Every structure is written in structure tokens, then in C-alpha cells.
Amino acid sequence: IDLRDKEDFEQEHIPGAVWADWEKLDNTIGHIIMTYNRAAEWIILYCDRGNISLLAARDLARQGYPVISLNGGYRRWKANNNIYN
């Protein structure tokens, strides 16, 4: 789940990602999971540098969701030649 600005998501994003407004994630996560993430074991969140997604992941984990934040965010993923780590 891409938590960056929607304009950034529309310009480019990690393949398979869906956009969500991080400020409304608590209210939309159930819909996102039912629509896009039914078979996945983990919810992967990312933002630009990894700070917002880490906070969001902690919040969702407290609610019982299996969630991780992409270390370093989109910028690090892009700098690593689009490799997950």
C-alpha cells in the first residue's frame, strides 16, 4: 500500500501497489484488504522515506494486522534498482 501523495503514486509506484490516504488508513484498511489483499499473508506499507509507513504499520499491528513497512520507503527501493529488501 503506497501512502505517498496521490500525485506521486499516479506518476509511478511499485508494481502491484494500491494507493491509500495514510490519514484515513484506519477507516479504509478493511476495504483495501477485502478488495486487493485477500490471499497475501502480509500487508506491506511504504511512503517516500519510510517514516509515515512505519508509524502506520505500528498502528495497524496494534490492531492485529500482519503488516510491515518497507525499510527506507520508495526512495530506497528506487535507489536499489527496484529490489525489495
CNS distance restraints for C-alpha pairs under 8 A (distance, minus, plus):
assign (resid   1 and name CA) (resid  17 and name CA) 5.36 0.50 0.50
assign (resid   1 and name CA) (resid  18 and name CA) 5.06 0.50 0.50
assign (resid   1 and name CA) (resid  19 and name CA) 5.72 0.50 0.50
assign (resid   1 and name CA) (resid  20 and name CA) 6.52 0.50 0.50
assign (resid   1 and name CA) (resid  43 and name CA) 7.41 0.50 0.50
assign (resid   1 and name CA) (resid  44 and name CA) 6.04 0.50 0.50
assign (resid   1 and name CA) (resid  45 and name CA) 4.77 0.50 0.50
assign (resid   1 and name CA) (resid  46 and name CA) 6.32 0.50 0.50
assign (resid   2 and name CA) (resid   9 and name CA) 6.94 0.50 0.50
assign (resid   2 and name CA) (resid  13 and name CA) 7.49 0.50 0.50
assign (resid   2 and name CA) (resid  17 and name CA) 6.15 0.50 0.50
assign (resid   2 and name CA) (resid  18 and name CA) 5.90 0.50 0.50
assign (resid   2 and name CA) (resid  19 and name CA) 4.73 0.50 0.50
assign (resid   2 and name CA) (resid  20 and name CA) 6.19 0.50 0.50
assign (resid   2 and name CA) (resid  45 and name CA) 6.14 0.50 0.50
assign (resid   2 and name CA) (resid  46 and name CA) 5.25 0.50 0.50
assign (resid   2 and name CA) (resid  47 and name CA) 5.92 0.50 0.50
assign (resid   3 and name CA) (resid  19 and name CA) 6.21 0.50 0.50
assign (resid   3 and name CA) (resid  20 and name CA) 5.53 0.50 0.50
assign (resid   3 and name CA) (resid  21 and name CA) 5.99 0.50 0.50
assign (resid   3 and name CA) (resid  22 and name CA) 5.35 0.50 0.50
assign (resid   3 and name CA) (resid  45 and name CA) 7.03 0.50 0.50
assign (resid   3 and name CA) (resid  46 and name CA) 5.93 0.50 0.50
assign (resid   3 and name CA) (resid  47 and name CA) 4.86 0.50 0.50
assign (resid   3 and name CA) (resid  48 and name CA) 7.95 0.50 0.50
assign (resid   3 and name CA) (resid  52 and name CA) 7.66 0.50 0.50
assign (resid   3 and name CA) (resid  53 and name CA) 6.77 0.50 0.50
assign (resid   4 and name CA) (resid   8 and name CA) 6.44 0.50 0.50
assign (resid   4 and name CA) (resid   9 and name CA) 6.51 0.50 0.50
assign (resid   4 and name CA) (resid  19 and name CA) 7.73 0.50 0.50
assign (resid   4 and name CA) (resid  21 and name CA) 7.78 0.50 0.50
assign (resid   4 and name CA) (resid  22 and name CA) 7.89 0.50 0.50
assign (resid   4 and name CA) (resid  46 and name CA) 7.61 0.50 0.50
assign (resid   4 and name CA) (resid  47 and name CA) 4.85 0.50 0.50
assign (resid   4 and name CA) (resid  48 and name CA) 5.99 0.50 0.50
assign (resid   5 and name CA) (resid   9 and name CA) 6.46 0.50 0.50
assign (resid   5 and name CA) (resid  21 and name CA) 7.72 0.50 0.50
assign (resid   6 and name CA) (resid  10 and name CA) 6.11 0.50 0.50
assign (resid   6 and name CA) (resid  19 and name CA) 6.82 0.50 0.50
assign (resid   6 and name CA) (resid  20 and name CA) 7.93 0.50 0.50
assign (resid   6 and name CA) (resid  21 and name CA) 7.82 0.50 0.50
assign (resid   7 and name CA) (resid  11 and name CA) 6.21 0.50 0.50
assign (resid   8 and name CA) (resid  12 and name CA) 6.37 0.50 0.50
assign (resid   8 and name CA) (resid  13 and name CA) 7.62 0.50 0.50
assign (resid   9 and name CA) (resid  13 and name CA) 5.27 0.50 0.50
assign (resid   9 and name CA) (resid  19 and name CA) 6.65 0.50 0.50
assign (resid  13 and name CA) (resid  17 and name CA) 6.75 0.50 0.50
assign (resid  13 and name CA) (resid  74 and name CA) 7.92 0.50 0.50
assign (resid  14 and name CA) (resid  74 and name CA) 7.83 0.50 0.50
assign (resid  14 and name CA) (resid  82 and name CA) 7.96 0.50 0.50
assign (resid  18 and name CA) (resid  36 and name CA) 7.97 0.50 0.50
assign (resid  20 and name CA) (resid  24 and name CA) 7.73 0.50 0.50
assign (resid  20 and name CA) (resid  25 and name CA) 6.63 0.50 0.50
assign (resid  20 and name CA) (resid  28 and name CA) 7.90 0.50 0.50
assign (resid  21 and name CA) (resid  25 and name CA) 6.09 0.50 0.50
assign (resid  22 and name CA) (resid  52 and name CA) 7.85 0.50 0.50
assign (resid  22 and name CA) (resid  56 and name CA) 7.19 0.50 0.50
assign (resid  24 and name CA) (resid  28 and name CA) 6.38 0.50 0.50
assign (resid  25 and name CA) (resid  29 and name CA) 5.51 0.50 0.50
assign (resid  25 and name CA) (resid  56 and name CA) 7.86 0.50 0.50
assign (resid  26 and name CA) (resid  60 and name CA) 7.48 0.50 0.50
assign (resid  28 and name CA) (resid  32 and name CA) 6.24 0.50 0.50
assign (resid  29 and name CA) (resid  33 and name CA) 6.10 0.50 0.50
assign (resid  30 and name CA) (resid  34 and name CA) 6.22 0.50 0.50
assign (resid  31 and name CA) (resid  35 and name CA) 5.99 0.50 0.50
assign (resid  32 and name CA) (resid  36 and name CA) 5.71 0.50 0.50
assign (resid  32 and name CA) (resid  37 and name CA) 6.88 0.50 0.50
assign (resid  33 and name CA) (resid  37 and name CA) 4.50 0.50 0.50
assign (resid  33 and name CA) (resid  38 and name CA) 5.90 0.50 0.50
assign (resid  34 and name CA) (resid  38 and name CA) 5.64 0.50 0.50
assign (resid  37 and name CA) (resid  43 and name CA) 7.54 0.50 0.50
assign (resid  41 and name CA) (resid  66 and name CA) 7.15 0.50 0.50
assign (resid  42 and name CA) (resid  66 and name CA) 5.18 0.50 0.50
assign (resid  42 and name CA) (resid  67 and name CA) 5.43 0.50 0.50
assign (resid  42 and name CA) (resid  68 and name CA) 7.13 0.50 0.50
assign (resid  43 and name CA) (resid  65 and name CA) 7.69 0.50 0.50
assign (resid  43 and name CA) (resid  66 and name CA) 6.10 0.50 0.50
assign (resid  43 and name CA) (resid  67 and name CA) 4.51 0.50 0.50
assign (resid  43 and name CA) (resid  68 and name CA) 6.32 0.50 0.50
assign (resid  44 and name CA) (resid  67 and name CA) 5.84 0.50 0.50
assign (resid  44 and name CA) (resid  68 and name CA) 5.10 0.50 0.50
assign (resid  44 and name CA) (resid  69 and name CA) 5.76 0.50 0.50
assign (resid  44 and name CA) (resid  70 and name CA) 6.66 0.50 0.50
assign (resid  45 and name CA) (resid  53 and name CA) 5.50 0.50 0.50
assign (resid  45 and name CA) (resid  54 and name CA) 7.79 0.50 0.50
assign (resid  45 and name CA) (resid  56 and name CA) 7.88 0.50 0.50
assign (resid  45 and name CA) (resid  57 and name CA) 6.87 0.50 0.50
assign (resid  45 and name CA) (resid  67 and name CA) 7.34 0.50 0.50
assign (resid  45 and name CA) (resid  68 and name CA) 6.22 0.50 0.50
assign (resid  45 and name CA) (resid  69 and name CA) 4.77 0.50 0.50
assign (resid  45 and name CA) (resid  70 and name CA) 6.11 0.50 0.50
assign (resid  46 and name CA) (resid  50 and name CA) 5.97 0.50 0.50
assign (resid  46 and name CA) (resid  52 and name CA) 7.82 0.50 0.50
assign (resid  46 and name CA) (resid  53 and name CA) 5.05 0.50 0.50
assign (resid  46 and name CA) (resid  54 and name CA) 7.90 0.50 0.50
assign (resid  46 and name CA) (resid  69 and name CA) 5.72 0.50 0.50
assign (resid  46 and name CA) (resid  70 and name CA) 5.22 0.50 0.50
assign (resid  46 and name CA) (resid  71 and name CA) 7.99 0.50 0.50
assign (resid  46 and name CA) (resid  73 and name CA) 5.18 0.50 0.50
assign (resid  46 and name CA) (resid  74 and name CA) 6.44 0.50 0.50
assign (resid  47 and name CA) (resid  51 and name CA) 7.19 0.50 0.50
assign (resid  47 and name CA) (resid  52 and name CA) 6.20 0.50 0.50
assign (resid  47 and name CA) (resid  53 and name CA) 5.46 0.50 0.50
assign (resid  47 and name CA) (resid  73 and name CA) 5.17 0.50 0.50
assign (resid  47 and name CA) (resid  74 and name CA) 5.99 0.50 0.50
assign (resid  48 and name CA) (resid  72 and name CA) 7.78 0.50 0.50
assign (resid  48 and name CA) (resid  73 and name CA) 5.03 0.50 0.50
assign (resid  48 and name CA) (resid  74 and name CA) 4.91 0.50 0.50
assign (resid  48 and name CA) (resid  75 and name CA) 5.82 0.50 0.50
assign (resid  49 and name CA) (resid  71 and name CA) 8.00 0.50 0.50
assign (resid  49 and name CA) (resid  72 and name CA) 4.95 0.50 0.50
assign (resid  49 and name CA) (resid  73 and name CA) 4.18 0.50 0.50
assign (resid  49 and name CA) (resid  74 and name CA) 6.22 0.50 0.50
assign (resid  49 and name CA) (resid  75 and name CA) 5.94 0.50 0.50
assign (resid  49 and name CA) (resid  76 and name CA) 7.15 0.50 0.50
assign (resid  50 and name CA) (resid  54 and name CA) 5.96 0.50 0.50
assign (resid  50 and name CA) (resid  69 and name CA) 6.84 0.50 0.50
assign (resid  50 and name CA) (resid  70 and name CA) 6.39 0.50 0.50
assign (resid  50 and name CA) (resid  71 and name CA) 5.86 0.50 0.50
assign (resid  50 and name CA) (resid  72 and name CA) 4.72 0.50 0.50
assign (resid  50 and name CA) (resid  73 and name CA) 4.03 0.50 0.50
assign (resid  50 and name CA) (resid  74 and name CA) 7.49 0.50 0.50
assign (resid  51 and name CA) (resid  55 and name CA) 6.52 0.50 0.50
assign (resid  51 and name CA) (resid  72 and name CA) 7.89 0.50 0.50
assign (resid  51 and name CA) (resid  73 and name CA) 7.74 0.50 0.50
assign (resid  52 and name CA) (resid  56 and name CA) 6.17 0.50 0.50
assign (resid  53 and name CA) (resid  57 and name CA) 5.87 0.50 0.50
assign (resid  53 and name CA) (resid  69 and name CA) 5.53 0.50 0.50
assign (resid  53 and name CA) (resid  70 and name CA) 7.54 0.50 0.50
assign (resid  53 and name CA) (resid  73 and name CA) 7.77 0.50 0.50
assign (resid  54 and name CA) (resid  58 and name CA) 6.21 0.50 0.50
assign (resid  54 and name CA) (resid  68 and name CA) 7.62 0.50 0.50
assign (resid  54 and name CA) (resid  69 and name CA) 5.22 0.50 0.50
assign (resid  54 and name CA) (resid  70 and name CA) 7.96 0.50 0.50
assign (resid  55 and name CA) (resid  59 and name CA) 6.35 0.50 0.50
assign (resid  56 and name CA) (resid  60 and name CA) 6.20 0.50 0.50
assign (resid  57 and name CA) (resid  61 and name CA) 5.91 0.50 0.50
assign (resid  57 and name CA) (resid  67 and name CA) 5.78 0.50 0.50
assign (resid  57 and name CA) (resid  68 and name CA) 5.84 0.50 0.50
assign (resid  57 and name CA) (resid  69 and name CA) 5.98 0.50 0.50
assign (resid  58 and name CA) (resid  62 and name CA) 6.25 0.50 0.50
assign (resid  59 and name CA) (resid  63 and name CA) 6.68 0.50 0.50
assign (resid  60 and name CA) (resid  64 and name CA) 6.54 0.50 0.50
assign (resid  60 and name CA) (resid  65 and name CA) 5.52 0.50 0.50
assign (resid  60 and name CA) (resid  66 and name CA) 7.93 0.50 0.50
assign (resid  60 and name CA) (resid  67 and name CA) 6.91 0.50 0.50
assign (resid  61 and name CA) (resid  65 and name CA) 4.93 0.50 0.50
assign (resid  61 and name CA) (resid  66 and name CA) 6.25 0.50 0.50
assign (resid  61 and name CA) (resid  67 and name CA) 6.08 0.50 0.50
assign (resid  69 and name CA) (resid  73 and name CA) 7.76 0.50 0.50
assign (resid  70 and name CA) (resid  74 and name CA) 7.81 0.50 0.50
assign (resid  70 and name CA) (resid  84 and name CA) 7.98 0.50 0.50
assign (resid  70 and name CA) (resid  85 and name CA) 7.63 0.50 0.50
assign (resid  71 and name CA) (resid  76 and name CA) 7.61 0.50 0.50
assign (resid  71 and name CA) (resid  85 and name CA) 7.32 0.50 0.50
assign (resid  72 and name CA) (resid  76 and name CA) 4.99 0.50 0.50
assign (resid  72 and name CA) (resid  77 and name CA) 7.21 0.50 0.50
assign (resid  73 and name CA) (resid  77 and name CA) 6.39 0.50 0.50
assign (resid  74 and name CA) (resid  78 and name CA) 6.02 0.50 0.50
assign (resid  75 and name CA) (resid  79 and name CA) 6.06 0.50 0.50
assign (resid  76 and name CA) (resid  80 and name CA) 6.04 0.50 0.50
assign (resid  77 and name CA) (resid  81 and name CA) 6.72 0.50 0.50
assign (resid  77 and name CA) (resid  82 and name CA) 5.13 0.50 0.50
assign (resid  77 and name CA) (resid  83 and name CA) 5.96 0.50 0.50
assign (resid  77 and name CA) (resid  84 and name CA) 6.41 0.50 0.50
assign (resid  77 and name CA) (resid  85 and name CA) 7.93 0.50 0.50
assign (resid  78 and name CA) (resid  82 and name CA) 4.93 0.50 0.50
assign (resid  78 and name CA) (resid  83 and name CA) 7.65 0.50 0.50
